[in-house]
Amino acid sequence: MKRNFLLGLAILAMLFSACSTDDTADVVLNVNNGGTTSTGTTISGTYTSDLTLESGTDYTLNGSLIMSAGTTLTIPAGTTINALAQGSDVYIAIAQGAKINAMGTAANPIVLTSNASNPEAGDWGGLIILGKAPINSVAGSATSTSEIASLPYGGTDANDDSGSIRYMRIEYSGGSADGQSENNGLSFYGVGNGTLVEYIQAFEGKDDGIEFFGGTVNVDYVSVVNAQDDSIDWTEGYTGTITNAYVKHGANHDKGIEADGYNTDIGNNSNPMFWSKPTVNNLTIEGNGSTTGNEAIRLRAGTQGIFNNVSIQGFAEGFDLDGNQGDAPTGAGVLSNDLQVTDVTFTDVIEKMKNDTGNTFTEADFISGDGNGTGTDYATWSASWTVN
C-alpha cells in the first residue's frame, strides 16, 4: 500500500514537470487508499498544435480553450467535457482557420456540460466557432471581432470549412461577461457552408441556444430546449439553411426565433449591401400557451428568409414583423417575396401575423398554405441522444 502510494506520487511529479501550459493538456493522476490509480484530464489554454481527446477519459474544462489557425480539435464519440461552473470565461473557441472534428453518434453523443453538482443555466460559456464566410457588419474582406474571446471572423469565402459536428449536446451554457457580451450554447461567427453540422442540442442555456453571426453554414437536426433568451437567433447577414429544427420553451424564455437582417449595434456595412436570408425547413416551436404572451418568431432589421413547413403552438403572436421603410426594410422583403412562409399550422395562437414594418401588406401576402404545416418529426430524430 505504502509503496503504491509513493510510486503514484513519483509518477505525478514527473507528469507535472513534463506538462506545457500552452498547447498540451494537463494530466492529473488521482491515487486512492486502495493503491490503484484512475486518470482524469483538465484542458484549457491556447493550442498551436492539434488536440485529440481520448475516448473513455473524463475531461474538465477549467478555463478558455482556444484552437489557433491550422489546428484541429478532435472529440471522439461518447466523450463528456465537464466545464467548471465559473461563468463566461470557461468556453471552447475554434478560431478562423482551425477546425473541430466532433463526430458523436445517437448511442454515444458528445456532451459539453457543467461540472456543478446542481447545474444551472449560465454555469459556463459555450462553444464558439469562427470562420471566413461573409458577414454584413464589415465591407469586403475585413473582419469583425467576436463578443467573447475577441477573435476575428468574417471574410469572403462562403465555402469555408470549420470542421464537422454530429450528435453533440451542450448543457447549462450562456455565462455572461456583461450586458453586451454573452455566450450562447453554440455561436457561429462567419462560419462557411463547408462545415458539417448535424444533430445538435442546446439545453438549459441562459442566453441564446444557437446564434448565427453572418456566414453561410447549414445546420440539420437542431434542438433547443429551455433557452432563457432566444432559442435560435441570426444576424449580420446569415444566409445558410436550417433544416429540422425543434424549439421548446421553459418557464424563462424570450423568442423562439429572433431574426435580424443586420447587427443594429454595428450597422449594415456590406458593399454591395445584403441582408440575412436563411431558408428554414421543417420547424416546430412549442410555447407555454397563448395566454402567457410572447411571440414565436420576431423578424426585424430588414431580415429576409424563406420558411417551409412550420408548426407553431402556444403563443400570443406567431410572426411579429418589425421594421421601417428606411434602414430596416423588413416589410419590403414581404413585398419582394424575399420573406415568405409556406405551409404553416398555428395551434393556440391568437395573432398569426403582426405587421409593424411601415409597409402595407396582407396576411396572404406573407403566408400561404395556412393549416398545411406539420413541422419536424422530432420524436424520431431526437431519440436517445437529446434531453428534454
Sequence and secondary structure as in RCSB ss.txt:
>XXXX:A:sequence
MKRNFLLGLAILAMLFSACSTDDTADVVLNVNNGGTTSTGTTISGTYTSDLTLESGTDYTLNGSLIMSAGTTLTI
PAGTTINALAQGSDVYIAIAQGAKINAMGTAANPIVLTSNASNPEAGDWGGLIILGKAPINSVAGSATSTSEIAS
LPYGGTDANDDSGSIRYMRIEYSGGSADGQSENNGLSFYGVGNGTLVEYIQAFEGKDDGIEFFGGTVNVDYVSVV
NAQDDSIDWTEGYTGTITNAYVKHGANHDKGIEADGYNTDIGNNSNPMFWSKPTVNNLTIEGNGSTTGNEAIRLR
AGTQGIFNNVSIQGFAEGFDLDGNQGDAPTGAGVLSNDLQVTDVTFTDVIEKMKNDTGNTFTEADFISGDGNGTG
TDYATWSASWTVN
>XXXX:A:secstr
 HHHHHHHHHHHHHHHHH  TTTS EEEEEE TTS EEEEEEEEEEESS EE  TT  EEEEEEEEE TT EEEE
 TT EEEE S BTT EEEE TT EEEEE  SSS EEEEE  SS  TTSB  EEEE  S  SSS TT  EE TTTT
 EE  S TT   EEEEEEEEES   BSSSS B  SEEEES  TTSEEEEEEEES SS SEEEES    EEEEEEE
S SS SEEEESS   EEEEEEEE  SS   SEEEESS TTT    SS      EEEEEEEE S GGG  EEEEEE
TT  EEEEEEEEEEEEEEEEEE  SSS  HHHHHHTTSEEEEEEEEEEEEEEEEEESSS   HHHHEEEET    
  HHHHTTTT   
